[in-house]
Amino acid sequence: MAEIIRMPKMSDTMEEGVIASWLKKVGDEIKSGDILAEVETDKATMELESYDDGTLLHIGIKDGESVPVNGIIAIIGEKDEDISEILNEASSDSSHKEEEKEPLVEENIDKEEEEEVKNEEIEEVKNEEIEEVKNEEINKDLSDSVKEVKSTENFSSNGRTKASPLAKKIALEKGIDLKNIQGSGEGGRIIKKDLESIPSEDANIPSQKIDLPKIIAEESYDEIAFSQMRKTISKRLSESKFTAPHFYLTMEINMDNCIEGRKKINETSQVKISFNDIILKACASALRKHPMVNSSLIENKIRKNHHIHIGVAVAVDEGLLVPVIRFADNKTLTHISLEVKDLADKAKEKKLQPSDWEGNTFTISNLGMFGIEEFTAIINPNDSCILAVGGIKNTPVVKNGEIVPGNIMKVTMSCDHRLVDGATGAKFLKTLKELLEDPIKILV
C-alpha cells in the first residue's frame, strides 16, 4: 500500500522546509535508509531519509519550493500502483481548509468597507471645515489689500515718486531708478505694469553657463527571497525583542594582563587560544557564581539551570547561527578552542545538527574582530542574557595616579528584566571583569 512522505520537523523552530535538491526521481526503487532529498531548514541543509521500501511514485514539491511541516512531499508504493485516490484526498483536504477560511475573509472585507466609508465621511466633514476657514481668510486678505491700495494712492506729495509697494519691490530687485519712469496709474503713480518691459541693470552682464557632464545611469536592484534561516532569525529575534523587556549594562575591562597571559599560553600550547575562548571560559566561571544569569523562562516558570551551555554567535552568509559549547565550565581552554573552531566550520558549511545548536543557557556575540568597539545584542531565546563583546582598544588610563596606556575592552550585557535585575547583572559583570583582569583565576 502506498505511503505518503511528509515534511518532518527537523528542528524545534522549523515551520517549513525547502527542497534543496532531489536525489531520487519518480520510478526509482527505494529502500529504507535511502536519502530521498536534501532539505534546507532554518538552521542547516539536512538529508531526508526514507523509512519505507518501494517505488517512488510521486514527487509533489520541486527543487527550490517550500512546504510546511507535515506537508506532502512524495508518495512511495508498489510499482504501477494507482495513487489517484490518495492525491484526490490530499487535494480535497486542502480545498476544505480554504473553504473554512472564506467566511473570515468575507467578514474582514465587510469590516474594511465599513471602515473606509466611515473614514470618507470624516474626510468630507474635514474638507468642508477647511474650505470655510479658507474663504474667511481670503475675504480678510481682500479687505486688507483694499486698505493698502487706498493708503498707497494717497502717497505724500512732497516730491517723492509715487509708486505702488509692488512696483517698489520690483524696482529694488531689478535695480531700476523709479525717478526716470513715467507711471500709468492714477495721478501718474507707477505700477507693476510700467516695470514689466524694463530690463534689469545687470541684464547686459553675460551669465556664465556651466555645462554639467551627462550622467548615464538607471535604477536597478536585486530581489532576494527570504531564506528559511533568515525567516527564523526575523521571527525569533522579533519575539525576543518585543516580548522580553531588555535593559543594558556596559562595563570597561582592562585586558593588559589577559593579553600577556594569552601570549604565554600560546607559546607552549599546540592549539592557538583566542581572546573569545578566554572570554567564554571566564563567562562560564562567572555564571557558576551567578546562577540567575544562567536561567531561562519556560512557560511562565523560571528555570535555574545547573548546567552551563554557552552559545557562540557565528556569522554565515545567510545570517547568524549559534552553536552551543556544552558544560563549558568543565572544559579547558584547549578543549573550548577546538570545539568552537569545529562548530564554526560546520556552521559555515551548513553541517550543524540540531544537537549542535539546541539547549543554550547563555550567549556570547563578539564583533571585536570587525573593529566594533561597543554594541548591544538581542537576547537569544530562551536565555535571560546575552553578552556583546567589543574590540580591545589602546586607551589612556589612570593607574596609580598617572596616565598610562592601557588596553580596554567594552562589554555590554542585554538582560531580560523579567528574570535578571540590574544589581544581579552588575554583580555578574563585576565577577567577569575580575576574572579577565586577573586571568589566572580562570584556570583555578
C-alpha positions as CSV (number, residue, x, y, z in Angstrom):
1,M,0.0,0.0,0.0
2,A,1.3,3.5,-0.9
3,E,2.8,5.6,1.9
4,I,2.8,9.4,2.0
5,I,6.2,11.0,2.8
6,R,5.6,14.3,4.7
7,M,7.9,17.1,5.7
8,P,9.4,16.2,9.1
9,K,10.1,18.8,11.8
10,M,13.9,18.8,11.8
11,S,14.4,21.5,14.4
12,D,12.5,23.0,17.3
13,T,11.9,26.2,15.4
14,M,11.2,24.8,12.0
15,E,7.8,25.7,10.4
16,E,8.6,24.8,6.8
17,G,11.4,23.4,4.7
18,V,12.7,24.0,1.2
19,I,13.7,21.1,-1.1
20,A,17.3,22.0,-2.0
21,S,17.6,19.1,-4.4
22,W,16.0,15.7,-5.1
23,L,18.4,12.8,-5.1
24,K,15.8,10.3,-6.4
25,K,13.3,10.6,-9.3
26,V,9.9,9.1,-10.0
27,G,10.2,5.4,-10.8
28,D,13.3,4.8,-8.8
29,E,13.4,1.8,-6.4
30,I,13.6,3.0,-2.8
31,K,14.9,1.1,0.2
32,S,14.6,2.0,3.8
33,G,17.5,4.3,4.8
34,D,17.9,5.7,1.3
35,I,18.3,9.5,1.1
36,L,15.5,11.0,-1.0
37,A,16.4,14.7,-1.0
38,E,18.3,17.5,0.7
39,V,16.1,19.8,2.7
40,E,17.0,23.4,3.7
41,T,15.7,24.2,7.2
42,D,16.0,27.4,9.2
43,K,19.3,26.1,10.6
44,A,21.1,23.9,8.1
45,T,20.7,21.7,5.0
46,M,19.8,18.2,6.1
47,E,19.1,14.9,4.4
48,L,15.6,13.5,4.1
49,E,15.7,9.7,4.7
50,S,13.1,7.1,3.6
51,Y,11.7,4.7,6.1
52,D,9.8,2.6,3.6
53,D,10.7,0.2,0.7
54,G,9.1,0.5,-2.7
55,T,9.0,2.7,-5.8
56,L,8.9,6.5,-5.8
57,L,5.5,7.1,-7.4
58,H,5.0,10.8,-7.0
59,I,7.0,14.0,-6.2
60,G,4.8,16.8,-5.0
61,I,7.4,19.5,-4.4
62,K,10.0,20.7,-7.0
63,D,13.6,21.8,-6.3
64,G,13.6,25.2,-4.6
65,E,10.0,25.0,-3.5
66,S,8.9,25.2,0.2
67,V,6.4,23.0,2.1
68,P,5.1,23.4,5.6
69,V,5.9,20.9,8.3
70,N,3.8,17.8,7.8
71,G,3.0,18.8,4.2
72,I,3.1,16.1,1.5
73,I,6.4,15.7,-0.3
74,A,6.2,12.4,-2.1
75,I,4.5,9.0,-2.3
76,I,6.2,5.6,-2.2
77,G,4.4,2.4,-3.0
78,E,4.3,-0.7,-5.2
79,K,5.3,-0.2,-8.9
80,D,2.4,0.9,-11.1
81,E,0.1,1.3,-8.1
82,D,-2.8,3.7,-8.6
83,I,-2.3,6.7,-6.3
84,S,-5.0,8.9,-7.8
85,E,-7.3,8.4,-4.8
86,I,-4.6,9.5,-2.4
87,L,-3.9,12.6,-4.4
88,N,-7.6,13.4,-4.6
89,E,-8.0,13.1,-0.9
90,A,-5.0,15.3,-0.3
91,S,-6.4,17.9,-2.7
92,S,-9.9,17.8,-1.1
93,D,-8.3,18.3,2.3
94,S,-6.6,21.4,1.1
95,S,-9.7,22.8,-0.5
96,H,-11.8,22.1,2.6
97,K,-9.3,24.1,4.7
98,E,-9.5,27.0,2.2
99,E,-13.4,27.0,2.4
100,E,-13.2,27.2,6.2
101,K,-11.2,30.4,5.9
102,E,-13.6,32.1,3.4
103,P,-16.2,33.4,5.9
104,L,-13.5,35.0,7.9
105,V,-12.2,36.7,4.8
106,E,-15.6,38.0,3.8
107,E,-16.2,39.3,7.3
108,N,-12.8,41.1,7.2
109,I,-13.7,42.6,3.8
110,D,-17.1,43.9,5.2
111,K,-15.3,45.4,8.2
112,E,-12.8,47.1,5.9
113,E,-15.5,48.5,3.6
114,E,-17.4,49.8,6.7
115,E,-14.2,51.4,8.0
116,E,-13.5,53.0,4.5
117,V,-17.0,54.6,4.4
118,K,-16.6,55.9,7.9
119,N,-13.2,57.4,7.0
120,E,-14.6,59.0,3.8
121,E,-17.5,60.7,5.8
122,I,-15.0,62.1,8.3
123,E,-12.8,63.3,5.5
124,E,-15.7,65.1,3.8
125,V,-16.6,67.0,7.1
126,K,-13.0,68.0,7.5
127,N,-12.8,69.3,3.9
128,E,-15.9,71.4,4.4
129,E,-14.5,72.9,7.6
130,I,-11.2,73.6,5.9
131,E,-13.0,75.3,2.9
132,E,-14.9,77.6,5.3
133,V,-11.7,78.7,7.0
134,K,-10.0,79.3,3.7
135,N,-12.9,81.5,2.5
136,E,-12.8,83.6,5.7
137,E,-9.0,84.1,5.2
138,I,-9.5,85.1,1.5
139,N,-12.1,87.7,2.4
140,K,-9.9,89.1,5.1
141,D,-6.9,89.3,2.7
142,L,-9.0,91.1,0.1
143,S,-10.2,93.6,2.7
144,D,-6.6,94.3,3.8
145,S,-5.5,94.7,0.2
146,V,-8.1,97.3,-0.5
147,K,-7.0,99.3,2.6
148,E,-3.4,99.1,1.4
149,V,-4.2,100.3,-2.1
150,K,-6.1,103.3,-0.7
151,S,-3.2,104.3,1.6
152,T,-0.7,104.0,-1.3
153,E,-2.8,106.1,-3.7
154,N,-2.7,108.9,-1.1
155,F,1.1,109.0,-1.3
156,S,2.5,112.2,0.0
157,S,3.1,115.0,-2.5
158,N,6.4,116.3,-1.0
159,G,8.4,115.5,-4.2
160,R,8.8,111.8,-3.7
161,T,8.0,109.4,-6.6
162,K,4.6,107.9,-6.4
163,A,4.7,104.1,-6.8
164,S,2.8,101.1,-5.5
165,P,4.5,98.8,-2.9
166,L,4.7,96.0,-5.5
167,A,6.4,98.4,-8.1
168,K,8.9,99.5,-5.5
169,K,9.7,95.9,-4.7
170,I,10.2,95.0,-8.4
171,A,12.3,98.1,-8.9
172,L,14.5,97.1,-6.0
173,E,15.0,93.6,-7.3
174,K,15.8,94.8,-10.9
175,G,17.9,97.8,-9.8
176,I,15.6,100.3,-11.6
177,D,15.6,104.0,-10.7
178,L,11.9,105.0,-10.4
179,K,12.6,108.7,-11.0
180,N,13.0,108.1,-14.7
181,I,9.8,106.1,-15.0
182,Q,6.5,107.5,-16.2
183,G,3.7,106.0,-14.2
184,S,0.4,104.9,-15.9
185,G,-1.5,104.6,-12.7
186,E,-3.9,107.2,-11.2
187,G,-2.2,110.5,-10.7
188,G,1.0,109.2,-12.5
189,R,1.5,106.5,-10.0
190,I,4.0,103.8,-11.0
191,I,2.5,100.4,-11.0
192,K,3.8,96.9,-11.8
193,K,2.8,97.1,-15.5
194,D,5.1,100.0,-16.0
195,L,8.2,97.9,-15.0
196,E,7.5,94.6,-16.7
197,S,9.2,95.6,-20.0
198,I,12.2,97.3,-18.4
199,P,15.3,95.1,-18.2
200,S,17.3,94.8,-15.0
201,E,20.5,96.8,-14.7
202,D,22.5,93.6,-14.8
203,A,20.6,92.2,-17.8
204,N,23.6,93.1,-20.1
205,I,26.1,91.2,-18.0
206,P,26.7,87.9,-19.7
207,S,25.8,84.9,-17.5
208,Q,28.3,82.2,-17.0
209,K,26.9,78.9,-18.3
210,I,28.3,75.8,-16.9
211,D,27.9,72.6,-18.9
212,L,27.3,69.7,-16.5
213,P,28.5,66.4,-17.5
214,K,25.8,64.0,-18.7
215,I,25.4,61.1,-16.3
216,I,24.1,57.9,-17.8
217,A,22.6,55.7,-15.1
218,E,19.5,53.8,-14.4
219,E,17.9,52.5,-11.2
220,S,18.3,48.8,-10.5
221,Y,18.1,46.3,-7.7
222,D,18.1,42.6,-6.9
223,E,15.3,40.9,-5.0
224,I,16.4,38.0,-2.8
225,A,13.9,35.6,-1.4
226,F,13.9,35.2,2.4
227,S,15.8,32.0,3.2
228,Q,14.5,29.6,5.9
229,M,17.3,30.7,8.2
230,R,16.6,34.4,7.7
231,K,12.8,33.9,8.3
232,T,13.6,32.1,11.6
233,I,16.1,34.8,12.7
234,S,13.5,37.5,11.9
235,K,10.7,35.7,13.8
236,R,12.6,34.6,16.9
237,L,14.5,37.8,17.5
238,S,11.4,39.9,16.9
239,E,9.6,37.9,19.5
240,S,12.5,38.2,21.9
241,K,12.9,42.0,21.4
242,F,9.2,42.8,21.7
243,T,8.4,40.2,24.4
244,A,11.4,40.4,26.8
245,P,11.9,43.8,28.4
246,H,15.6,44.4,27.6
247,F,17.9,46.5,29.6
248,Y,21.6,47.0,29.1
249,L,24.7,47.1,31.3
250,T,28.1,48.2,29.9
251,M,31.5,47.8,31.6
252,E,35.1,48.5,30.6
253,I,37.6,45.8,31.3
254,N,41.4,46.3,31.3
255,M,42.8,43.5,29.2
256,D,46.6,44.1,29.8
257,N,47.0,41.0,31.9
258,C,44.8,38.9,29.6
259,I,46.9,39.9,26.6
260,E,50.1,38.9,28.4
261,G,48.6,35.7,29.7
262,R,47.3,34.7,26.3
263,K,50.7,35.3,24.8
264,K,52.4,33.0,27.4
265,I,49.7,30.3,26.9
266,N,50.2,30.3,23.1
267,E,54.0,30.0,23.4
268,T,53.5,26.4,24.7
269,S,50.0,25.4,23.6
270,Q,49.6,23.3,20.5
271,V,46.3,25.0,19.8
272,K,46.1,28.8,19.3
273,I,43.9,30.2,22.1
274,S,41.8,33.3,21.0
275,F,40.5,36.1,23.2
276,N,37.0,34.8,22.6
277,D,38.0,31.4,24.0
278,I,39.2,33.1,27.2
279,I,36.1,35.3,27.4
280,L,33.9,32.2,27.0
281,K,35.7,30.3,29.8
282,A,35.5,33.4,32.1
283,C,31.8,33.7,31.4
284,A,31.3,30.0,32.3
285,S,33.1,30.6,35.6
286,A,31.1,33.8,36.4
287,L,27.8,32.0,35.6
288,R,28.6,29.4,38.2
289,K,28.7,32.2,40.8
290,H,25.6,34.0,39.5
291,P,23.0,31.3,38.5
292,M,20.2,33.7,37.8
293,V,22.1,35.0,34.8
294,N,22.1,31.4,33.6
295,S,18.4,31.0,34.0
296,S,15.6,30.6,31.4
297,L,11.9,31.5,31.2
298,I,9.9,28.3,30.3
299,E,6.1,28.6,30.2
300,N,5.9,31.3,32.9
301,K,8.3,29.4,35.1
302,I,11.9,30.4,35.9
303,R,14.3,27.5,35.2
304,K,17.6,27.9,37.1
305,N,19.9,25.8,35.1
306,H,22.6,23.8,36.9
307,H,24.4,23.1,33.7
308,I,26.2,25.8,31.7
309,H,25.7,25.7,27.9
310,I,27.1,28.8,26.2
311,G,26.0,29.7,22.7
312,V,28.6,31.4,20.4
313,A,27.1,33.6,17.6
314,V,28.7,32.7,14.3
315,A,28.1,34.8,11.2
316,V,27.4,32.9,8.0
317,D,26.4,34.1,4.5
318,E,22.6,33.9,5.1
319,G,22.5,35.2,8.7
320,L,23.5,34.1,12.2
321,L,23.9,30.6,13.8
322,V,24.5,30.0,17.5
323,P,26.2,26.6,18.1
324,V,26.5,25.6,21.7
325,I,29.5,24.7,23.9
326,R,28.0,22.3,26.4
327,F,29.3,22.2,30.0
328,A,31.7,25.0,29.2
329,D,32.7,25.4,32.9
330,N,34.1,21.9,32.9
331,K,36.3,22.3,29.8
332,T,39.8,23.5,29.4
333,L,40.8,26.4,27.1
334,T,42.2,24.0,24.6
335,H,39.0,21.9,24.6
336,I,36.9,25.1,24.1
337,S,39.1,26.4,21.4
338,L,39.0,23.2,19.3
339,E,35.2,22.8,19.8
340,V,34.5,26.4,18.8
341,K,36.5,26.1,15.6
342,D,34.9,22.8,14.7
343,L,31.3,24.1,15.2
344,A,32.1,27.4,13.4
345,D,33.3,25.4,10.4
346,K,30.2,23.2,10.5
347,A,28.0,26.3,10.6
348,K,29.6,27.8,7.6
349,E,29.3,24.5,5.7
350,K,25.7,24.1,6.8
351,K,26.5,20.8,8.5
352,L,25.2,21.6,12.0
353,Q,22.8,19.1,13.5
354,P,20.0,20.1,16.0
355,S,22.1,18.8,18.9
356,D,24.8,21.4,18.0
357,W,22.5,24.4,18.4
358,E,19.9,23.5,21.0
359,G,19.9,24.0,24.7
360,N,21.9,27.2,25.2
361,T,21.6,28.9,28.7
362,F,23.7,32.0,27.9
363,T,25.1,33.5,24.7
364,I,28.1,35.5,23.6
365,S,28.2,37.7,20.5
366,N,31.7,39.0,19.7
367,L,32.2,41.7,17.0
368,G,35.6,42.9,18.2
369,M,37.4,41.3,15.3
370,F,35.4,43.5,12.9
371,G,36.6,46.7,14.6
372,I,33.4,47.3,16.6
373,E,34.1,48.9,19.9
374,E,30.7,48.7,21.5
375,F,27.2,47.4,20.6
376,T,24.1,45.9,22.1
377,A,22.6,42.5,21.1
378,I,19.1,41.0,21.2
379,I,18.7,38.2,23.7
380,N,18.8,34.7,22.2
381,P,15.6,32.8,23.3
382,N,15.3,31.2,25.9
383,D,18.3,32.8,27.6
384,S,17.9,35.5,30.2
385,C,21.1,37.4,29.0
386,I,23.5,37.8,26.1
387,L,26.9,39.4,26.2
388,A,28.0,41.7,23.4
389,V,31.8,41.9,23.2
390,G,33.7,44.8,21.5
391,G,37.2,45.1,20.4
392,I,40.3,45.8,22.5
393,K,41.4,49.4,22.1
394,N,44.6,51.0,23.3
395,T,43.4,53.8,25.5
396,P,44.9,56.2,28.1
397,V,44.0,55.0,31.6
398,V,44.8,56.3,35.1
399,K,47.0,53.9,37.1
400,N,48.4,54.7,40.5
401,G,47.6,58.4,39.9
402,E,49.3,58.5,36.5
403,I,48.0,58.4,33.0
404,V,49.4,55.4,31.2
405,P,48.5,53.4,28.0
406,G,46.0,50.6,28.6
407,N,44.1,48.0,26.6
408,I,40.4,48.5,27.2
409,M,37.6,46.2,26.1
410,K,33.9,47.2,26.4
411,V,31.3,44.6,27.0
412,T,27.5,45.2,27.1
413,M,25.1,42.7,28.6
414,S,21.5,42.6,27.4
415,C,19.2,41.4,30.3
416,D,15.6,40.2,30.4
417,H,14.2,42.2,33.3
418,R,11.6,39.5,34.0
419,L,14.5,37.3,35.2
420,V,17.5,39.4,35.9
421,D,17.5,42.7,37.9
422,G,20.1,45.4,37.4
423,A,22.0,44.5,40.6
424,T,22.2,40.8,39.6
425,G,23.5,41.7,36.1
426,A,26.0,44.2,37.6
427,K,27.4,41.6,40.0
428,F,27.9,39.2,37.2
429,L,29.8,41.7,35.1
430,K,31.9,42.6,38.2
431,T,33.0,39.0,38.6
432,L,33.7,38.7,34.8
433,K,35.8,41.8,35.0
434,E,37.8,40.4,37.9
435,L,38.4,37.1,36.1
436,L,39.6,38.8,32.8
437,E,41.8,41.3,34.6
438,D,43.5,38.5,36.5
439,P,43.0,35.6,34.1
440,I,45.0,33.1,36.2
441,K,41.8,32.8,38.3
442,I,40.0,31.3,35.3
443,L,42.3,28.3,35.4
444,V,41.9,27.7,39.2
